[in-house]
Amino acid sequence: MPHHVPDRPPVHALLADGTTVCIRSVVAGDHDRLEGLYEEMSPENLRLRFFAASHRSAHLAADRACAPARSGYRALLAEAQGRVVGLAEYDTGDEKDAAEVSIAVADGLHHRGVGTLLVEHLVSAARAEGIRAFEADALSENHAVLKLFADLGLRTTRRFEGPEVRCTIALDQSDTYLTAVEERGRAADVASLEPLLRPKVVAVIGAGRKPGSVGRAILHQLHAGGYTGRLFAVNPAAHAILGVPSYSSVGALPRTPDLAVLAVPAAAIPDTAEECGKAGVRALLVVTAGLHADQAQALLAACRSYGMRLVGPNCLGISNADPELSLDATFAAGHPRPGTAGVAVQSGGVGIALLDGLSRLGIGVSSFASLGDKFDVSGNDMLQWWESDGRTGLALLHLESFGNPRAFSRTARRVTRRMPLLTVDAGRTDAGRRAAASHTAAAATSTMTRGALFTQAGITATRSIGELLETAALLHSQPLPAGSRVAIITNAGGAGVLAADACAEAGLSLPTPTPALIDDLLAVLPDGAAVGNPVDATAAVTEEQLTDCLDRIMRYGGVDAVLVALVPTAVAAATGDDLVRALTRAPGRRAKPIVAVRLEQGLTVELLPAAEDATIPSYAEPQAAARALAHAAHRAAWLARPAGIVPDLDGVETERARTVVETYLAAHPDGGWLDPRTCADLLACYGIPQIPWAWAETEDDAVLAADRLRGFDGRVVMKAHWPGLVHKSRQHAVHLDLRGDSQVRAAYRDLETRFAGQMTGVVLQPLAARGTELFAGVVQDEVFGPLVLFGLGGTATEVLADHAARLAPLTDHDVHDLITSPRCAPLLFGAHGNGPVDLGELEQLLLRLSRMAADLPQLAETDFNPVLATPGGVTVLDARIRLAPCRPQDPYLRRLR
């Protein structure tokens, strides 16, 4: 029988219509309500559920669900505002890896996703128990349940037996299933955000009669901004505020608000939220700050109990600049202009800065959300809204934390293929810090982890608000470059040199023009022009000449973007030439991105109006222009590469590996570092190659082991072992190049003497051949999940910290990036004439390490150091694994925070 898994805590999740239900395990006290669920069903639904319309079946079903917990059986219910609206069960019976499943949904709640949501949670629970398939019998006329099974995204087979259908549902975790779950989640999420971002009725609670209060400021913004829906204030001391009708309570309003804005003191938030829920409000915006833990808990409990989505607390507000709505529920100074940029931030101050910067650039906003303390609505919610709103074409995020990074990553990967997604990499607290230890947990910094998330999801990560706006200006106004080749044109040699340095430092290339292009440019430029890259058109260049020069370079196939660096000169002023105008009217300018650098420009970046309602970004510094171009080139490269796949691996024994882990943790409840034999067992489950080795606990055993292991030259290595030993070399716990029995005995006695009371034994290995020493490891981040690190190994890993990182599970593209990103990568491809290492085996090692980390959440830390890479293969010379108790959590399961 499958092992018993403790009940999961209750979670809240969204139905297809955006309403909220609680999913939890059935307890004995639910008996009467479960019986009522069946008793309220129509005879027809009872017949479809039990194959007979008998109310006796209802009592028996409630008895079964509420019986004492037993191995192999699980029952989950869905409840909304205290009413049971659905039940799903599975029972393995005498089977080991298959279970019978059944579903019941309350009358009147069909086609809202109750059954599907329950089954998704049941699938997650069953997988954790090792169940591989669900089986179910249904009447062939029960189209609703047959469609539910067919639409899950899981492999389903049907076998017809007279009027009944036998359905078998394989519970394999696949991208097809995750995609189906995501799509259902996206639709439900967007529906739940409608009352928040497209409310027909808004009430501001806490708007004061006198100027100075936040609530009054938000009411003013809504009223003055032209909100097209119904607007009310709630203040028992006023009949009207700013011309907006005011009522004594939410219950006294003539219409139930879709959205209530709470700007009352923190102490009043819980009761006000409860009042809103009872009145039928669908969404809350809480701008109040300073809630203590009990107040915060009560606020969120009210939102979950009554199915209200929540933005905040401690936030600036939200807006939807759609002219048909004109919702501005913020206390920012101005109103965002309508446009295509979606903006979500945690910090209100950052939100004001971004809105101001976008306004200055003339970039309009589709919707804006200041998420504040992010109790509920998150950046992931906003991404799904922008993906579906039909208006957003550019997304800007400033997030200081991630609630579910793996779900965010899958959403972002999908969204960023449709629109640029820019963020500020905030919280880089470990930037520039080199790893002080060789083990993986110390090598993995928060900067590295966030960088892996952004890189794999195709997110454009900038380092400041200014850089974010500089890049947004380019992506908003110009096409993406086909590559990273840039041509520089200038009317001042010094400006060209600065631009060239900036491009090189940003990772862009400056190709040398061909002889044909040189002749072409010299024919249109003034005497004395230097036609290289940069092209120095000299101070004598006229507007017409610069236009012709730019036209020819834009048509040249050897560059992907053009940077024009201009300085004002008396020559151009005397002739009336406007060199900037040459940029804005150049023929064919939209075929490739073009950016301007004007050193005298007062603003860091601005958009220059051009022909055909186009704009050209103009920067005050060449570094800003180069950074923006580099970000655009990286995005183009990411889009050009097909989405990666997680390859299938042969020889993986996941269930055996889980047994190894469970056995160890049963004996060591607090976890710890595995002994060499257990560690080798775990690696063998995933086909990870290790150098031959032997374990010895006495001097004589060490000699016998050395005799069996001696390589072609008879030399062996001896390593001391005790639990928790991290740095063998630093502790001088390794003897190399041992020849003959006498040296083996002397080495053992030395280790036994120096580490008396600590050493539990020694590991012996043949002396490895020469090769490149690498490092591969995993650390389980409690927020981000498993992070795979790779780079230069051996003792140098502590000093150089030459590591790259990607979040597991790794795709084929992720593995390629891991191998090519570290500075040591040229060594792997045959630098210095040593020949390339076996790259295929190296990829397999990283994929198998990733699979092990993804399968085993208890795997807290793994170190392979060194990994020996040669042209003939890849072998782990030293492996260390630390396990820790961990309750498995499905990161893709639909649930609210």
URDANOR-V715961 format. One line per field, one symbol per residue. phi: phi as a letter, one per 40 degrees, with the letter a starting at -180 (. if undefined). psi: psi as a letter, one per 30 degrees, with the letter a starting at -180 (. if undefined). burial: 1 if it has 24 or more other C-alpha atoms within 12 Angstrom, else 0. Layout:
phi->???
psi->???
burial->???
This chain:
phi->.cccbddcccbbabcccgcbbbbaccbdccdcccccdcccccdccccccbgacbccccccccdccccddacgbabbbbbbfgbcbaabbbacfccbbbacbabbbcdgbcgbgccccccdccccccdccgcbabbabacccccccccdccccgbcbbbbcbgcbbcbbbccdcbcccccccdcccccccccccdccbbccbbbbbhcccbchccdccccccccccgdcccbbbbacbacabfgbcbbcacccccbcccbbcbbbddcccdcccccccccgcbabbbccbgccdccccccccccccbgccbbhcgachbabcddcbfcbbbbccbccccabccbbbccccccccccccccccgccbcabbccfcfcbcbccccdccccbcgbcbabbbbbcabcbccccccccdccccbacbbabccgccbdgccccacccccccbcccccccdccccgcccbbaccccccccdcccbbccccabcbbbbabadcccccccdcccccgcbbccccdccdcccccbccdgcbbbaccccgccccdcccccccdcccccccbbabbbbbbcbccccccgcbccccccbccgcccbcbbbbbcccccdaabccbcfgcbbcbbcbccccccccccccccccccccddcbcccbcgcbccccccdcccccccbdcgicccdccccdccccbgccbcdaabbbbcccccccccccdccbgcbbbbcbadgcbbccccfbbbbfcbgccccccccccccccbdgbcbibbbacccccaccbbbabbcccbcgcbcbaicbgccccccfcbbaacccccccccdccccccccddccbgcggcgcccccccccdccccccccccbccccabbbacbcbbccibbccabbbbbacacdbccbccacd
psi->kklkklkllklklklfgflklkklkkleffeeeeeeeefflleeeeeeeggkikfeeeeeeeeeeglkklkfkkkklkkjhfkkflkkllkfbgleglkkklkkkkkfglgggeeeeeeeeeeeeeefggkfkkkkklkffieeeeeeeegegljklkjkibflkjkkjkgkjleeeeeeeeeeeeeeeeeffefefhkfkkkjjgjlfllfleeeeeeeeeeffhkfakklljjfgkfkkhgkkklfleffkfkkkekkjjhlleffeeeeeeeeeffgkfkkjjfklgkleeeeeeeeeeeeeghklkkaahlfalljgkffehjihlhlelkkkkagkkkklekeeeeeeeeeeeeefgjlkelkkjfbfhedkaeeeeeeeefffgfkfkkkkjkflkeieeeeeeeeeeeffflkjklkilhhfgkfkkkflfleeefjleeeeeeeeeeffgkjklfleeeeeeeeeefefllklfagkkkkklgkeeeeeeeeeeeefggllikklleeeeeeefffllkfkjibjljjflffkleeeeeeeeeeeefkfglflkkjjkkklfeeeefgkjeefeefgkkgffelkklkjjffkekeklkkkalhgllkkkkfkfeeeeeeeeeeeeeeeeefklklljkkklgkieeeeeeeeeeefefiffaakkleeeeeeeeefghjkkkkllkkfleeeeeeeeeffkafggklkkklklkfkeieeefhgkklhkkleeeeeeeeeeeeefhkfekfalkklkkllkakklkklkkjkfefakkkkkakaafffeefhiklkkklkkleeeeeeeefelffefefgglggfkkljeeeeeeeeeeeeeeeeejffjekkkjjlkkklffakkkekkkkklkkkjkkjfgkkll.
burial->010010110011111111111111111001101111111010001101110000101100110111000011111111111011111111110000111111111110110111111111111111111111111111110001110110111111000000001111111110001111111111111111111111111111111110000111111111111110111111100001110111101100101111111111110111111111101111111111101000110111111111111111111111111110111111110111111111111111011111111110111111111111111111111111111110111111111111111111111111111111111111000000001011111111111111111111111111111111111111111111111111111111101111111111011111101000110011011100111111111111111111111111111101111111111100010000011111111110110111111110000111110100011111111111111111111111011000000100100111101101110110000011111111111111111111111111101001101110110000111111110011110000111111101011101110110010001111111111101111111111110111111111111111001111111111111111111111011011000000011110111111111111111111111111111111101111111111111001111111111
